[in-house]
Amino acid sequence: MHHRIFSSALYGILTILILVIVASLISSTLLKFTTLQESSFTWILLGFSFLAVFIGGFISGGRSGQKGWIAGGTTAILYSLVIFLVQFLGYNQGFDGEQLLIHTGYVLIAIVGGILGVNVRGESF
């Protein structure tokens, strides 16, 4: 069972990373070729991040088929760990209070996504 949850979490993380990369490419293109400023994207990107983590938790829960809250939570914790490692090792910065709140929100929203993913699981997973 633990193997199934971990492999499901990896699918969830992959989903999140793909969505975040696509959002980054779109926002970078918009910033480059329009008069939009980065400050106008902050809340949009934060909202999209939460949506991506929810979808990742949903995929993870659906793939696990059981205990979606654990699969979703594991997905968000592993995703937060990846973000922390990149930030710490790449930029020599830890999480501040605001980031801890955001990543706690990620865990909670991924848990909800995982629960819903198990409950609407179909043959498409």
PyMOL commands that set and color helices and strands:
alter all, ss='L'
color gray80, all
select helices_A, chain A and resi 2-33+38-40+42-64+68-91+97-119
alter helices_A, ss='H'
color red, helices_A
deselect
rebuild
show_as cartoon
